[in-house]
């Protein structure tokens, strides 16, 4: 047989569960409304702003052109002798 205390406990657990589900639904609906408030033009403009803020990666350092010609000249001299 179920006691009166157990029935009250199950009632409160049920009420808490329903309140939790309702609160989750409210949060999800609010987030969805905020997400859908952007027009495609708004999204495109924000993406362009973010892309403009990104700094380009620095180009890799290139050795001076004369260095390779000097190395090649020494290599040719070494191979000829």
DAVEN-V937250 format. One record per residue. N is the residue number from 0. SS is DSSP state (A for helix, B for strand, O for the rest). NEAR is the number of other C-alpha atoms within 12 Angstrom. D_FIRST is the distance of its C-alpha to the first C-alpha in Angstrom with 1 decimal. Layout:
N_SS_NEAR_D_FIRST ; N_SS_NEAR_D_FIRST
This chain:
0_O_6_0.0 ; 1_O_9_3.8 ; 2_O_9_6.5 ; 3_A_10_9.8 ; 4_A_11_11.7 ; 5_A_12_10.2 ; 6_A_13_10.9 ; 7_A_13_14.3 ; 8_A_14_15.0 ; 9_A_15_14.6 ; 10_A_14_16.7 ; 11_A_14_19.3 ; 12_A_14_19.5 ; 13_A_14_20.0 ; 14_A_14_22.6 ; 15_A_14_24.3 ; 16_A_14_24.6 ; 17_A_14_26.1 ; 18_A_14_28.5 ; 19_A_14_29.5 ; 20_A_14_30.3 ; 21_A_14_32.3 ; 22_A_14_34.2 ; 23_A_14_35.1 ; 24_A_14_36.4 ; 25_A_14_38.5 ; 26_A_14_40.1 ; 27_A_14_40.9 ; 28_A_14_42.4 ; 29_A_14_44.5 ; 30_A_13_45.8 ; 31_A_13_46.6 ; 32_A_12_48.6 ; 33_A_12_50.5 ; 34_A_14_51.3 ; 35_A_13_52.5 ; 36_O_13_54.7 ; 37_O_14_57.4 ; 38_O_12_60.1 ; 39_A_12_61.6 ; 40_A_11_64.7 ; 41_A_14_62.7 ; 42_A_15_61.2 ; 43_A_13_64.7 ; 44_A_14_66.2 ; 45_A_15_63.6 ; 46_A_14_64.2 ; 47_A_13_67.9 ; 48_A_12_67.5 ; 49_A_12_65.5 ; 50_A_12_68.1 ; 51_A_11_70.9 ; 52_A_10_69.3 ; 53_O_10_69.1 ; 54_O_9_72.1 ; 55_O_8_73.9 ; 56_O_7_74.0 ; 57_O_7_77.3 ; 58_O_7_79.7 ; 59_O_6_80.3 ; 60_O_8_83.4 ; 61_O_10_86.4 ; 62_O_9_89.1 ; 63_O_10_92.6 ; 64_A_11_94.4 ; 65_A_11_97.4 ; 66_A_12_95.2 ; 67_A_13_94.6 ; 68_A_13_98.2 ; 69_A_13_99.4 ; 70_A_14_97.0 ; 71_A_14_98.1 ; 72_A_14_101.8 ; 73_A_14_101.3 ; 74_A_13_99.5 ; 75_A_12_102.3 ; 76_A_11_104.9 ; 77_A_10_103.1 ; 78_A_9_102.8 ; 79_A_8_106.5 ; 80_O_7_107.8
